[in-house]
Amino acid sequence: CGRTETDDSGGVQPALVATLVFLFCLEACLWVRNLRLKRRLPGPFAWPVVGNAMQLGQMPHITFSRLAKKYGNVYQIRLGGNDIVVLNGDKAIREALIEHSTEFAGRPDFVSFQAVSGGNSMTFSSYSKQWKMHRKIAQSTLRAFSSANSQTKRAFEGHVVAEATELVGIFHSLSAEGRYFNPGHALTVAAANVICALCFGKRYGHEDEEFKTLLGRVEKFGETVGAGSLVDVMPWLRSFPNPVRTIFLDFLDLNRQYFDFIQSKVVADRETDAIIGVIEAEGNTGLTEAHTDSTVSDLIGAGLDTISTALHWNCLLLAKYPDIQTRLQETIDREVGRDRLPTMEDRSALAYLDAFTYETMRYISYVPVTIPHSTTSDVTVDGLLILKDTVVFVNQSSVNHDPLTWKDPHVFDPSRFLDEDGRLDKDLTNNVMIFSAGKRRCIGDQIAKVELFLFLAILIHQCHFEKNPSQDLHLNYTYGLTLKPLDYKISAKLRGEPLIGT
Ligand code: HEM
């Protein structure tokens, strides 16, 4: 049987080898020519057809940082047929995204990006006049929820408190009779409920099956749009059955299902709701109703996965570092007391909690690389010319572990963010990069910080997190647009009688 196979492929193999040799020579000639023309940035040798795809490994952001040590902070890799520039380190990234903000504000015209939010996504569309208008409207919508003392801001905080107190109850029942549980799913539903309450004025609850199925799939979204995903850079992989094609088809299906869900809710709620009201009141902007739907879809998508991932890591780190958890509990008990829940007004007295949030962002860097950018014109960074329409990966995690900025970058220590008086050191927190920078900087950063503060303050005030003594807590994860902790289990014991928010 083995012989027959050899005989059958006898004619094919020489042709395959000849093709590969030809492609290899072609690539080598192009490489030498580009080197002569000084068009090629520094970077590893790229193989024919696949380029450097096989070298990225399971954790592309770590590979990017490793390559930066060899080739410098601005270098080029090739994925499939695309030359891609990778930016690393605080200095080069800020030079690119802040000093040359317009040149780096584009998005690549990836097929997967066109599948998001019915093809009208602001997040995934490139730099244009219409994108600017779309982003401005989305921003002014969100501002209503974070600007001082507005009614919408209070309502938003109320939603977070309600979800956080419900989570306390859920965690309590999941820990009953000494059980250990994975908090991932409950956190996703809680984060989704906050953003849905914001967009539609109502939550869907932990028991709504349609909602739960959808959320289970949304987690997969980042696999395709994260830097280093192969479906867009090797389009030929979509033409025959293979795992990359399966992921891509799932992605298309997930986006369709998700957008249909959003549209059905937006249509149902068009007259009444907060965000939808703000967008449509702007009028005459050149944006259609389809853009309202896609704005809602963008905000829910962006605000859901990121927040739940952050909380997921926070719970894991609380259980892994009991001393840090104890210091957080003592701080909260001292400043807030045991007979009411923490509120936003307590924030300035709870600097150590903010320090914990920033240290999680820095240390884990759970959005390790931004959504891919592209250049809108030729531009020079760190003395190197990058041509127009080049795909750019921004390695945020390299900023957060840059030894020039951070002492002992590989140690988890929230107190690094406190000054001698115990106050939050704003100069240091500004050095953390997780919301990106420049024209594509996250527009939900303020909302995210409020939401994370309230969720965490309430969870830590009410619960004590513990690891299973028979199982060590590791920090392994799966890579995508967000890093997701791999399965782990904890328990959350109540610290007293549960309190309800007012
Ligand atoms: C911890 C929470 C969050 C993190 C770490 C985060 C991080 C990011 C990052 C890295 C980007 C891509 C920037 C780039 O491509 O350079 C982004 C974009 C974006 N984020 Fe966030 N985000 C968070 C929460 C939120 C929330 C709560 C919302 C809204 C409710 C939001 C809305 C957006 C939008 C609309 C964009 C697209 C901006 C554009 O392309 O112009 N994000 N975010």
Boltz pocket constraint, residues with backbone or C-beta under 6 A from the ligand:
constraints:
  - pocket:
      binder: B
      contacts: [[A, 122], [A, 123], [A, 124], [A, 135], [A, 138], [A, 142], [A, 195], [A, 298], [A, 299], [A, 300], [A, 302], [A, 303], [A, 304], [A, 306], [A, 307], [A, 310], [A, 367], [A, 369], [A, 370], [A, 371], [A, 372], [A, 394], [A, 434], [A, 435], [A, 436], [A, 437], [A, 439], [A, 440], [A, 441], [A, 442], [A, 443], [A, 444], [A, 445], [A, 447], [A, 448]]
      max_distance: 6.0
